[in-house]
Amino acid sequence: MADLFQELKFRDPGRARALSQAIHREVKAVGRVPIPLMHVCGSHEQAIARFGLRAVLPRELEVIMGPGCPVCITDTPEVDEAVALAADGKVVCTYGDMLRLPGASRSLADVQAEGGRVEVVYSVAQAVEIAARNPEAEVVFFASGFETTAVATAAVVLSGLPPNLSILSAHKYVPAAMEVVAELKETNIQGFIAAGHAATITGWGIFEPFVRKTGTPVVVAGFEPLDVLAAILKCVELVRAGKAEVANCYPRCVTREGNRPAQEKLWKVFRVADGVWRGIASVPRGNLELRDSFASHNARHRFRIDIARVGGQEKNLLAEKCLCGLIMSGLKTPRDCELFGKECRPESPVGACMVSSEGACKIWHLYGGLPDLREVGT
Amino acid sequence: MCLGVPGKVLSVDGDGLSARVDFFGVVKELRLDIVDQPVQPGDYVLNHVGFAIRRIPPEEVQETLALFDTILKEAAQGDLMAADVRAEMAAGRDVPGGRGRG
């Protein structure tokens, strides 16, 4: 039989094997099954699926992707706001995955096909350049992403925006959603794996109140396959020991206090507000909104946005079968969805999780087979 | 989108607001508004959406680069992680001759 640890192309197969064996031992020592752990980062799911990590974990250990895809959790009315602005002649700039995210009846890609000006950017700084080059146009940056990405928007706002550029914020704050998911009885999450690069900004200390409140351990993890395994091991150890604490398994990039200058800029520009996340429903303190001092550059203040005009009339029968919401809450996996890989595919996505490169469905679809090699008997 | 990409600082502009950074042979200009520590040529930084968000401690650079090396070198067509890494590179500002040695 082929050696799984060689097959999976670990940088250090010996270390991977040792980590896997330790995880098996710890899971056995916990003595109750299953043990559901949740991570909240699309890049973690990419690494887990791409490198086939679930194949070296015990069956009893479930590593579930939660609300870790900022594009996916952007709510339908937020997309409709961007669609309405683009349909109204504004130049809408946004990150690539947002283009095909479905609104009530249309996506930005649809408006673009109808002649609307929608520009894909890789950085908010590129939206600033577009605004500066088109002084006669009203340019709107439809801003998505968690706190890691929101700091870039904040930096640009603080360095002074062109007068014709405004921000439509769909930025979200991850720790708030973790609280919502942690309280779901159905998932019974025993430990969280937190995203390393979000914690690079916020610091791991931000999870201390969460751990105190929920009694659930949090382990900050990097993205290298061995980093992910090490974090999973640490998380199971904490579960076994019954310790509700924060562990930092990504000291290369994460400190307790995080990136202070970035946090100062983030909170100078944004404040948390109660929000609705697609699929998760209401998330108290889950949205990042521009503070009033920047109202003149807040698209929601600057324009009257009428989303009723772009709302859906007819029922979308396919969308009603979509399980994205349950998948993002960790209650279902893409394989539970009857549309997955059939009506819903990357080239014709029905739900948000098949649109974004960080969505669980697109990741599982493109790394097909790898997400759970245990099922095919390696 | 949160993966970021590490690169080596080639130069820092006069006012310290931006730097030219080499990402596996592609040279781009990054903004330094939100980096956690001052950077100088030779340092490695993590780039997210065109901004350096962290100066990577020198003793940990190799380990950080390894993952990205693997992703970029072994990526099949349409690989999601490789596409995300390339998008992070594309987020930097173009500089003349920025394709560098890649």
Interface residues (C-beta under 8 A of the other chain):
Chain A: K9 R11 C41 G42 S43 Q46 A47 R50 P70 V71 Y95 G96 D97 Y122 S123 V124 A125 Q126 G145 F146 T148 T149 V151 A152 A154 A155 L158 S159 A195 H197 A198 T200 I201 F223 E224 P225 R252 C253 N259 R260 P261 A262 K265 S357 E358 K362 I363 L366 Y367
Chain B: M1 C2 L3 G4 R31 D33 I34 V35 D36 L46 H48 V49 G50 F51 I53 R54 I56 P57 E60 E63 T64 A66 L67 T70 E74 G78 D79 L80 M81 A83 D84 A87 E88 A90 A91 G92 R93
